[in-house]
């Protein structure tokens, strides 16, 4: 199981969005255990300046940006709506 690391930006985003449903816990569990996410989460790689990152949709307009660092760390980078994240 990967160690989960939260960036400062993610911590701020997490506080802003309050509590989460079971879907968030499911995503974290699967990512930390290197399991594939179900298709409903729309997991995909990003490009451009975010090319080393991926995003998945916890809800239709709640996006988690993350990356897997090496073989042992899951870094949670941002969490928010598309407009909050500047997409």
DRENTORKOL-3810 file (N, C-alpha, C; in nm, 4 decimals):
REM DRENTORKOL-3810
@n.u->0.0839; n.v->-0.1182; n.w->0.0000; ca.u->0.0000; ca.v->0.0000; ca.w->0.0000; c.u->0.0884; c.v->0.1245; c.w->0.0000
@n.u->0.0533; n.v->0.2204; n.w->-0.0835; ca.u->0.1300; ca.v->0.3443; ca.w->-0.0930; c.u->0.1034; c.v->0.4354; c.w->0.0275
@n.u->0.2028; n.v->0.5129; n.w->0.0621; ca.u->0.1865; ca.v->0.6173; ca.w->0.1620; c.u->0.1169; c.v->0.7350; c.w->0.0951
@n.u->0.0177; n.v->0.7923; n.w->0.1617; ca.u->-0.0555; ca.v->0.9050; ca.w->0.1044; c.u->0.0044; c.v->1.0350; c.w->0.1559
@n.u->0.0424; n.v->1.1214; n.w->0.0612; ca.u->0.1012; ca.v->1.2516; ca.w->0.0928; c.u->0.0066; c.v->1.3603; c.w->0.0425
@n.u->-0.0252; n.v->1.4572; n.w->0.1262; ca.u->-0.1154; ca.v->1.5669; ca.w->0.0882; c.u->-0.0342; c.v->1.6936; c.w->0.0699
@n.u->-0.0503; n.v->1.7624; n.w->-0.0418; ca.u->0.0148; ca.v->1.8917; ca.w->-0.0593; c.u->-0.0604; c.v->1.9968; c.w->0.0220
@n.u->0.0027; n.v->2.1107; n.w->0.0431; ca.u->-0.0619; ca.v->2.2212; ca.w->0.1142; c.u->-0.1878; c.v->2.2657; c.w->0.0412
@n.u->-0.1813; n.v->2.2736; n.w->-0.0907; ca.u->-0.2984; ca.v->2.3140; ca.w->-0.1701; c.u->-0.4123; c.v->2.2137; c.w->-0.1526
@n.u->-0.3795; n.v->2.0844; n.w->-0.1502; ca.u->-0.4841; ca.v->1.9835; ca.w->-0.1315; c.u->-0.5495; c.v->1.9980; c.w->0.0058
@n.u->-0.4699; n.v->2.0193; n.w->0.1097; ca.u->-0.5252; ca.v->2.0350; ca.w->0.2448; c.u->-0.6243; c.v->2.1512; c.w->0.2488
@n.u->-0.5878; n.v->2.2620; n.w->0.1853; ca.u->-0.6761; ca.v->2.3786; ca.w->0.1796; c.u->-0.8047; c.v->2.3445; c.w->0.1038
@n.u->-0.7892; n.v->2.2769; n.w->-0.0111; ca.u->-0.9054; ca.v->2.2365; ca.w->-0.0912; c.u->-0.9963; c.v->2.1422; c.w->-0.0124
@n.u->-0.9356; n.v->2.0487; n.w->0.0586; ca.u->-1.0116; ca.v->1.9496; ca.w->0.1352; c.u->-1.0965; c.v->2.0177; c.w->0.2426
@n.u->-1.0377; n.v->2.1134; n.w->0.3130; ca.u->-1.1119; ca.v->2.1864; ca.w->0.4163; c.u->-1.2290; c.v->2.2629; c.w->0.3554
@n.u->-1.2079; n.v->2.3213; n.w->0.2385; ca.u->-1.3111; ca.v->2.4010; ca.w->0.1726; c.u->-1.4302; c.v->2.3153; c.w->0.1317
@n.u->-1.4065; n.v->2.1921; n.w->0.0922; ca.u->-1.5140; ca.v->2.1072; ca.w->0.0417; c.u->-1.5824; c.v->2.0242; c.w->0.1496
@n.u->-1.5321; n.v->2.0297; n.w->0.2713; ca.u->-1.6013; ca.v->1.9628; ca.w->0.3819; c.u->-1.5982; c.v->1.8113; c.w->0.3727
@n.u->-1.7082; n.v->1.7515; n.w->0.4114; ca.u->-1.7138; ca.v->1.6053; ca.w->0.4172; c.u->-1.7366; c.v->1.5442; c.w->0.2792
@n.u->-1.6995; n.v->1.4196; n.w->0.2678; ca.u->-1.7110; ca.v->1.3500; ca.w->0.1405; c.u->-1.7868; c.v->1.2198; c.w->0.1569
@n.u->-1.8337; n.v->1.1746; n.w->0.0468; ca.u->-1.9082; ca.v->1.0496; ca.w->0.0437; c.u->-1.8124; c.v->0.9315; c.w->0.0355
@n.u->-1.8705; n.v->0.8153; n.w->0.0343; ca.u->-1.7931; ca.v->0.6918; ca.w->0.0252; c.u->-1.7101; c.v->0.6865; c.w->-0.1027
@n.u->-1.7518; n.v->0.7573; n.w->-0.2073; ca.u->-1.6784; ca.v->0.7555; ca.w->-0.3340; c.u->-1.5353; c.v->0.8051; c.w->-0.3152
@n.u->-1.5158; n.v->0.9074; n.w->-0.2337; ca.u->-1.3820; ca.v->0.9612; ca.w->-0.2099; c.u->-1.2939; c.v->0.8569; c.w->-0.1419
@n.u->-1.3482; n.v->0.7905; n.w->-0.0409; ca.u->-1.2737; ca.v->0.6859; ca.w->0.0300; c.u->-1.2416; c.v->0.5710; c.w->-0.0650
@n.u->-1.3366; n.v->0.5341; n.w->-0.1496; ca.u->-1.3138; ca.v->0.4269; ca.w->-0.2472; c.u->-1.1991; c.v->0.4623; c.w->-0.3409
@n.u->-1.1977; n.v->0.5854; n.w->-0.3905; ca.u->-1.0911; ca.v->0.6292; ca.w->-0.4813; c.u->-0.9562; c.v->0.6241; c.w->-0.4108
@n.u->-0.9471; n.v->0.6802; n.w->-0.2908; ca.u->-0.8200; ca.v->0.6791; ca.w->-0.2176; c.u->-0.7708; c.v->0.5373; c.w->-0.1927
@n.u->-0.8610; n.v->0.4499; n.w->-0.1513; ca.u->-0.8234; ca.v->0.3110; ca.w->-0.1235; c.u->-0.7676; c.v->0.2432; c.w->-0.2488
@n.u->-0.8376; n.v->0.2586; n.w->-0.3595; ca.u->-0.7940; ca.v->0.1932; ca.w->-0.4829; c.u->-0.6616; c.v->0.2511; c.w->-0.5329
@n.u->-0.6467; n.v->0.3833; n.w->-0.5292; ca.u->-0.5220; ca.v->0.4445; ca.w->-0.5744; c.u->-0.4046; c.v->0.4038; c.w->-0.4857
@n.u->-0.4250; n.v->0.4040; n.w->-0.3550; ca.u->-0.3178; ca.v->0.3675; ca.w->-0.2621; c.u->-0.2768; c.v->0.2216; c.w->-0.2767
@n.u->-0.3681; n.v->0.1382; n.w->-0.3248; ca.u->-0.3388; ca.v->-0.0041; ca.w->-0.3434; c.u->-0.3104; c.v->-0.0404; c.w->-0.4890
@n.u->-0.2872; n.v->0.0603; n.w->-0.5729; ca.u->-0.2558; ca.v->0.0405; ca.w->-0.7154; c.u->-0.3611; c.v->-0.0407; c.w->-0.7894
@n.u->-0.4869; n.v->-0.0216; n.w->-0.7522; ca.u->-0.5969; ca.v->-0.0870; ca.w->-0.8230; c.u->-0.6532; c.v->0.0093; c.w->-0.9268
@n.u->-0.7112; n.v->-0.0459; n.w->-1.0322; ca.u->-0.7740; ca.v->0.0383; ca.w->-1.1337; c.u->-0.9034; c.v->0.0965; c.w->-1.0786
@n.u->-0.9288; n.v->0.2223; n.w->-1.1135; ca.u->-1.0543; ca.v->0.2852; ca.w->-1.0727; c.u->-1.1652; c.v->0.2440; c.w->-1.1677
@n.u->-1.2863; n.v->0.2275; n.w->-1.1171; ca.u->-1.3999; ca.v->0.2004; ca.w->-1.2056; c.u->-1.4159; c.v->0.3146; c.w->-1.3070
@n.u->-1.4693; n.v->0.2828; n.w->-1.4206; ca.u->-1.4827; ca.v->0.3790; ca.w->-1.5298; c.u->-1.5613; c.v->0.5036; c.w->-1.4896
@n.u->-1.6531; n.v->0.4920; n.w->-1.3964; ca.u->-1.7369; ca.v->0.6069; ca.w->-1.3572; c.u->-1.6560; c.v->0.7228; c.w->-1.2993
@n.u->-1.5315; n.v->0.6975; n.w->-1.2570; ca.u->-1.4475; ca.v->0.8036; ca.w->-1.2019; c.u->-1.3678; c.v->0.8784; c.w->-1.3092
@n.u->-1.3774; n.v->0.8358; n.w->-1.4338; ca.u->-1.3138; ca.v->0.9061; ca.w->-1.5473; c.u->-1.1662; c.v->0.9368; c.w->-1.5215
@n.u->-1.0924; n.v->0.8406; n.w->-1.4727; ca.u->-0.9499; ca.v->0.8584; ca.w->-1.4449; c.u->-0.8735; c.v->0.8733; c.w->-1.5759
@n.u->-0.7886; n.v->0.9768; n.w->-1.5864; ca.u->-0.7109; ca.v->0.9963; ca.w->-1.7089; c.u->-0.5869; c.v->1.0813; c.w->-1.6812
@n.u->-0.4842; n.v->1.0658; n.w->-1.7658; ca.u->-0.3630; ca.v->1.1467; ca.w->-1.7498; c.u->-0.3889; c.v->1.2899; c.w->-1.7962
@n.u->-0.3140; n.v->1.3814; n.w->-1.7380; ca.u->-0.3205; ca.v->1.5206; ca.w->-1.7804; c.u->-0.2065; c.v->1.5474; c.w->-1.8775
@n.u->-0.2086; n.v->1.6635; n.w->-1.9406; ca.u->-0.1017; ca.v->1.6960; ca.w->-2.0354; c.u->-0.0517; c.v->1.8380; c.w->-2.0113
@n.u->0.0410; n.v->1.8801; n.w->-2.0940; ca.u->0.1000; ca.v->2.0129; ca.w->-2.0775; c.u->0.1844; c.v->2.0188; c.w->-1.9518
@n.u->0.1710; n.v->2.1274; n.w->-1.8773; ca.u->0.2506; ca.v->2.1436; ca.w->-1.7555; c.u->0.2113; c.v->2.0445; c.w->-1.6458
@n.u->0.0993; n.v->1.9769; n.w->-1.6633; ca.u->0.0512; ca.v->1.8769; ca.w->-1.5679; c.u->0.0759; c.v->1.7338; c.w->-1.6176
@n.u->0.1682; n.v->1.7150; n.w->-1.7105; ca.u->0.1841; ca.v->1.5851; ca.w->-1.7775; c.u->0.2202; c.v->1.4689; c.w->-1.6847
@n.u->0.2759; n.v->1.4957; n.w->-1.5690; ca.u->0.3117; ca.v->1.3879; ca.w->-1.4756; c.u->0.1987; c.v->1.3539; c.w->-1.3783
@n.u->0.0831; n.v->1.4161; n.w->-1.3982; ca.u->-0.0289; ca.v->1.4015; ca.w->-1.3060; c.u->-0.1472; c.v->1.3345; c.w->-1.3738
@n.u->-0.2412; n.v->1.2902; n.w->-1.2914; ca.u->-0.3664; ca.v->1.2320; ca.w->-1.3400; c.u->-0.4803; c.v->1.3012; c.w->-1.2675
@n.u->-0.6005; n.v->1.2888; n.w->-1.3233; ca.u->-0.7167; ca.v->1.3345; ca.w->-1.2484; c.u->-0.8286; c.v->1.2342; c.w->-1.2599
@n.u->-0.9145; n.v->1.2372; n.w->-1.1602; ca.u->-1.0335; ca.v->1.1530; ca.w->-1.1603; c.u->-1.1471; c.v->1.2336; c.w->-1.0992
@n.u->-1.2683; n.v->1.1954; n.w->-1.1341; ca.u->-1.3865; ca.v->1.2695; ca.w->-1.0923; c.u->-1.4563; c.v->1.1961; c.w->-0.9779
@n.u->-1.4488; n.v->1.2546; n.w->-0.8589; ca.u->-1.5173; ca.v->1.1982; ca.w->-0.7431; c.u->-1.6682; c.v->1.2116; c.w->-0.7641
@n.u->-1.7080; n.v->1.3275; n.w->-0.8134; ca.u->-1.8447; ca.v->1.3593; ca.w->-0.8553; c.u->-1.8311; c.v->1.4235; c.w->-0.9934
@n.u->-1.9399; n.v->1.4457; n.w->-1.0651; ca.u->-1.9265; ca.v->1.5047; ca.w->-1.1990; c.u->-1.8444; c.v->1.6341; c.w->-1.2029
@n.u->-1.8550; n.v->1.7196; n.w->-1.1007; ca.u->-1.7741; ca.v->1.8412; ca.w->-1.1005; c.u->-1.6909; c.v->1.8541; c.w->-0.9727
@n.u->-1.6375; n.v->1.7423; n.w->-0.9261; ca.u->-1.5413; ca.v->1.7421; ca.w->-0.8163; c.u->-1.4243; c.v->1.6555; c.w->-0.8604
@n.u->-1.3129; n.v->1.7217; n.w->-0.8874; ca.u->-1.1977; ca.v->1.6575; ca.w->-0.9494; c.u->-1.0842; c.v->1.6429; c.w->-0.8480
@n.u->-1.0223; n.v->1.5259; n.w->-0.8470; ca.u->-0.9029; ca.v->1.5006; ca.w->-0.7671; c.u->-0.7843; c.v->1.4943; c.w->-0.8625
@n.u->-0.6833; n.v->1.5776; n.w->-0.8387; ca.u->-0.5585; ca.v->1.5710; ca.w->-0.9151; c.u->-0.4559; c.v->1.5026; c.w->-0.8257
@n.u->-0.3889; n.v->1.4026; n.w->-0.8810; ca.u->-0.2938; ca.v->1.3244; ca.w->-0.8025; c.u->-0.1806; c.v->1.2755; c.w->-0.8912
@n.u->-0.0780; n.v->1.2226; n.w->-0.8268; ca.u->0.0271; ca.v->1.1518; ca.w->-0.9000; c.u->0.0856; c.v->1.0446; c.w->-0.8095
@n.u->0.1368; n.v->0.9429; n.w->-0.8737; ca.u->0.2037; ca.v->0.8346; ca.w->-0.8023; c.u->0.3534; c.v->0.8590; c.w->-0.8165
@n.u->0.4195; n.v->0.8743; n.w->-0.7026; ca.u->0.5621; ca.v->0.9041; ca.w->-0.6992; c.u->0.6364; c.v->0.7760; c.w->-0.6648
@n.u->0.7205; n.v->0.7312; n.w->-0.7572; ca.u->0.7924; ca.v->0.6069; ca.w->-0.7344; c.u->0.6964; c.v->0.4908; c.w->-0.7166
@n.u->0.7371; n.v->0.3960; n.w->-0.6342; ca.u->0.6535; ca.v->0.2782; ca.w->-0.6091; c.u->0.5840; c.v->0.2817; c.w->-0.4739
@n.u->0.6041; n.v->0.3920; n.w->-0.3993; ca.u->0.5531; ca.v->0.3880; ca.w->-0.2623; c.u->0.4723; c.v->0.5088; c.w->-0.2162
@n.u->0.4535; n.v->0.6109; n.w->-0.3003; ca.u->0.3837; ca.v->0.7313; ca.w->-0.2556; c.u->0.2711; c.v->0.7699; c.w->-0.3504
@n.u->0.1576; n.v->0.8065; n.w->-0.2937; ca.u->0.0452; ca.v->0.8644; ca.w->-0.3666; c.u->0.0348; c.v->1.0085; c.w->-0.3196
@n.u->0.0582; n.v->1.1021; n.w->-0.4103; ca.u->0.0542; ca.v->1.2436; ca.w->-0.3755; c.u->-0.0780; c.v->1.3045; c.w->-0.4209
@n.u->-0.1563; n.v->1.3545; n.w->-0.3254; ca.u->-0.2828; ca.v->1.4218; ca.w->-0.3540; c.u->-0.2510; c.v->1.5697; c.w->-0.3705
@n.u->-0.2777; n.v->1.6240; n.w->-0.4902; ca.u->-0.2293; ca.v->1.7570; ca.w->-0.5257; c.u->-0.3365; c.v->1.8647; c.w->-0.5146
@n.u->-0.4523; n.v->1.8431; n.w->-0.5736; ca.u->-0.5617; ca.v->1.9420; ca.w->-0.5706; c.u->-0.6951; c.v->1.8696; c.w->-0.5666
@n.u->-0.7971; n.v->1.9412; n.w->-0.5205; ca.u->-0.9328; ca.v->1.8893; ca.w->-0.5160; c.u->-1.0269; c.v->2.0066; c.w->-0.5350
@n.u->-1.1145; n.v->1.9979; n.w->-0.6345; ca.u->-1.2092; ca.v->2.1066; ca.w->-0.6550; c.u->-1.2890; c.v->2.0892; c.w->-0.7823
@n.u->-1.3740; n.v->2.1869; n.w->-0.8080; ca.u->-1.4516; ca.v->2.1858; ca.w->-0.9323; c.u->-1.3602; c.v->2.2273; c.w->-1.0468
@n.u->-1.4059; n.v->2.2061; n.w->-1.1683; ca.u->-1.3267; ca.v->2.2460; ca.w->-1.2839; c.u->-1.2951; c.v->2.3954; c.w->-1.2792
@n.u->-1.3925; n.v->2.4767; n.w->-1.2447; ca.u->-1.3694; ca.v->2.6215; ca.w->-1.2421; c.u->-1.2724; c.v->2.6607; c.w->-1.1303
@n.u->-1.2797; n.v->2.5956; n.w->-1.0154; ca.u->-1.1867; ca.v->2.6251; ca.w->-0.9061; c.u->-1.0435; c.v->2.5892; c.w->-0.9429
@n.u->-1.0280; n.v->2.4856; n.w->-1.0215; ca.u->-0.8943; ca.v->2.4403; ca.w->-1.0596; c.u->-0.8423; c.v->2.5097; c.w->-1.1850
@n.u->-0.9251; n.v->2.5920; n.w->-1.2459; ca.u->-0.8805; ca.v->2.6673; ca.w->-1.3627; c.u->-0.8864; c.v->2.5914; c.w->-1.4928
@n.u->-0.9699; n.v->2.4917; n.w->-1.5028; ca.u->-0.9831; ca.v->2.4146; ca.w->-1.6262; c.u->-1.0896; c.v->2.4760; c.w->-1.7102
END
